[in-house]
Amino acid sequence: MKAFIFDMDGVIFDSERLYIDCCIEIAEKLGMDHIVETCHRCIGVTTEVTEAILLETYRDIDLVNRFREQSIALVRSKIDSGLLEMKPGVRELLNSLCERGCRIAIASSTRTDIVENELADAGLRGYFSAVVGGDQAQRSKPNPDIFLKAAELLGEKPGNCVVIEDSFNGIRAAKAAGMTAIMVPDQLVPDEEIRRLADFVLPSLLVVKERIESCN
């Protein structure tokens, strides 16, 4: 494998847990039920798809707008306070891939400017030859657009790329792109469909590093 494409939220950063905790806090304040299940449906999709899911669930655009505004503000305040942690094994895996001469990209459903800022703040931006945010993809995951764009920017064929994801939609998108898919579960426990689709389901990035090194 010549290239590795990482999702960001839930893979590089422990952000899915942070987002969901903030959503629970705001939902309780606004009297919104079933927020955890709704958040799980939004993992791995773009802002536009997230807004559509919220509107479909709560059928009140004013409520959805207030929820989005307040939850995003709360998340941002916690990130600015230094509460966004990296997942275990991030630097170890990235260093190992760089030592092997692999090309590395980020393909996240989050907006590109946010991705760039969070990577820069964590001192990780230099590892990635390409960064693709959800605003650069015509269609959200589970469609393959964002991974195909990342492969194009890396100058690699899809079949030479490995995707590391934590979301169901990300695994679906990776396989639709014709890439090897590694799932490292975060908030979602892989079901039968995802275990069938994913080439590997591994418990952590450190285990991903060990598996890659064992193949060389």
C-alpha positions in Angstrom: 0.0 0.0 0.0 1.4 3.3 -1.1 -1.0 5.8 0.4 -3.1 6.2 3.6 -6.2 8.3 3.9 -7.4 9.2 7.4 -10.7 10.4 8.5 -10.2 13.1 11.3 -13.0 13.1 13.8 -13.0 10.0 15.9 -9.8 8.8 14.2 -7.1 11.5 14.7 -9.0 13.4 17.5 -11.3 12.2 20.2 -13.8 14.7 18.9 -16.9 12.5 18.3 -17.2 12.0 22.1 -16.7 15.7 22.7 -19.3 16.6 20.1 -21.9 14.2 21.5 -21.4 15.3 25.1 -21.9 18.9 24.0 -25.0 17.9 22.0 -26.5 16.1 25.0 -26.0 19.2 27.2 -27.7 21.6 24.7 -30.4 19.1 23.8 -31.3 18.8 27.5 -31.5 22.5 27.7 -33.8 22.8 24.7 -35.9 19.7 25.6 -34.9 17.6 22.6 -35.2 13.8 22.9 -33.2 11.0 21.3 -30.2 13.2 20.7 -27.6 10.4 21.1 -29.2 8.2 18.4 -29.6 11.3 16.2 -25.9 12.2 16.7 -24.9 8.6 15.7 -26.8 9.0 12.4 -24.7 12.2 11.8 -21.3 10.6 12.3 -19.2 10.7 9.1 -21.5 13.0 7.0 -21.2 16.6 5.9 -22.8 19.6 7.6 -25.5 19.7 5.0 -26.5 16.1 5.6 -26.3 16.6 9.4 -28.7 19.5 9.1 -31.1 17.5 7.0 -31.1 14.6 9.6 -31.8 17.1 12.4 -34.7 18.7 10.5 -36.1 15.3 9.6 -36.0 14.2 13.2 -37.2 17.3 15.0 -39.3 19.0 12.2 -38.7 22.5 13.6 -36.2 24.6 11.8 -36.0 27.3 14.5 -35.2 24.6 17.1 -32.7 23.0 14.8 -31.0 26.3 14.2 -30.8 27.1 17.9 -29.5 23.6 18.6 -26.8 23.9 15.9 -25.7 27.4 17.0 -25.5 26.6 20.7 -23.9 23.1 20.3 -21.2 24.4 17.8 -20.4 27.3 20.2 -20.0 24.9 23.1 -17.8 22.6 21.1 -15.7 25.5 20.0 -15.3 26.8 23.5 -14.1 23.4 24.8 -11.7 23.0 21.9 -10.3 26.5 22.5 -9.9 25.5 26.2 -7.6 22.6 25.1 -10.1 19.8 25.6 -9.7 18.2 22.2 -7.4 15.2 22.7 -5.6 13.1 20.1 -6.5 9.4 19.9 -3.8 7.1 21.2 -1.2 6.1 18.7 -1.7 9.0 16.2 1.9 10.2 16.1 3.4 6.8 16.3 1.4 5.6 13.3 2.0 8.8 11.3 5.8 8.6 12.0 5.9 4.9 11.0 4.1 5.6 7.7 6.4 8.6 6.9 9.5 6.4 7.6 8.1 4.0 5.0 7.7 6.7 2.4 3.9 6.5 2.3 1.8 9.4 1.1 -0.8 10.5 3.7 -4.0 12.5 3.4 -6.9 13.6 5.5 -10.5 13.2 4.1 -12.9 14.5 6.6 -16.6 15.5 6.3 -15.8 18.6 8.4 -15.2 21.8 6.5 -11.6 22.2 5.2 -10.8 25.4 7.1 -11.8 23.7 10.4 -9.7 20.6 9.5 -6.7 22.7 8.6 -6.9 24.7 11.9 -7.3 21.7 14.1 -4.4 19.8 12.5 -2.2 23.0 12.7 -3.1 23.5 16.4 -2.1 19.9 17.2 1.1 20.2 15.3 0.1 17.5 12.8 -0.4 19.4 9.5 3.1 18.6 8.2 2.3 14.8 8.1 -0.3 15.3 5.4 0.4 15.8 1.7 -3.3 16.6 1.1 -6.3 17.7 3.1 -9.8 17.3 1.8 -12.8 18.6 3.7 -16.5 17.9 3.2 -16.9 21.2 1.3 -14.6 19.9 -1.4 -16.7 16.8 -2.1 -19.8 17.0 -4.3 -21.5 14.2 -2.4 -21.2 13.2 1.3 -20.0 9.8 2.5 -21.2 7.1 2.0 -20.5 8.2 -1.6 -16.8 7.8 -2.5 -16.2 11.3 -3.8 -14.1 12.6 -0.9 -11.7 9.6 -0.9 -11.4 9.7 -4.7 -10.5 13.4 -4.4 -7.8 12.6 -1.8 -6.3 9.8 -4.0 -6.2 12.2 -6.9 -4.4 14.8 -4.8 -1.9 12.2 -3.6 -1.3 11.0 -7.2 -2.3 7.4 -6.4 -4.7 4.9 -7.8 -7.6 4.1 -5.5 -6.5 0.5 -5.3 -3.2 1.6 -3.8 -4.9 3.5 -1.0 -5.8 2.4 2.6 -8.6 4.3 4.4 -8.7 4.5 8.2 -12.2 5.3 9.4 -14.4 5.1 12.5 -17.8 5.6 10.9 -20.1 3.3 9.0 -20.5 5.8 6.2 -16.8 6.2 5.9 -16.3 2.4 5.5 -19.0 2.3 2.9 -17.4 5.2 1.1 -14.0 3.7 1.2 -15.2 0.4 -0.3 -17.2 2.3 -3.0 -14.0 4.0 -3.9 -12.2 0.6 -4.4 -9.9 1.1 -1.4 -8.7 -1.0 1.4 -10.8 -0.1 4.5 -9.6 -0.3 8.1 -12.2 0.5 10.8 -11.0 1.6 14.2 -14.3 1.9 16.1 -15.0 4.9 18.3 -18.6 5.7 19.1 -20.1 3.1 16.8 -19.8 -0.6 17.3 -19.5 -2.3 13.9 -22.5 -4.4 12.9 -22.6 -7.3 10.5 -22.7 -5.2 7.4 -19.6 -3.2 8.4 -17.6 -6.2 9.5 -18.4 -7.7 6.1 -17.3 -4.6 4.2 -14.2 -3.6 6.2 -11.0 -5.4 5.3 -9.9 -5.0 8.9 -11.6 -4.0 12.2 -8.8 -3.1 14.7 -9.1 -1.8 18.2 -6.6 1.2 18.0 -4.2 3.1 15.9 -1.3 1.4 17.7 -2.7 -2.0 16.6 -3.0 -0.6 13.0 0.7 0.4 13.2 1.7 -3.1 14.4 -0.3 -4.8 11.7 1.3 -2.6 9.0 4.8 -3.2 10.3 4.2 -6.9 10.5 3.5 -6.9 6.7 7.0 -5.5 5.9 
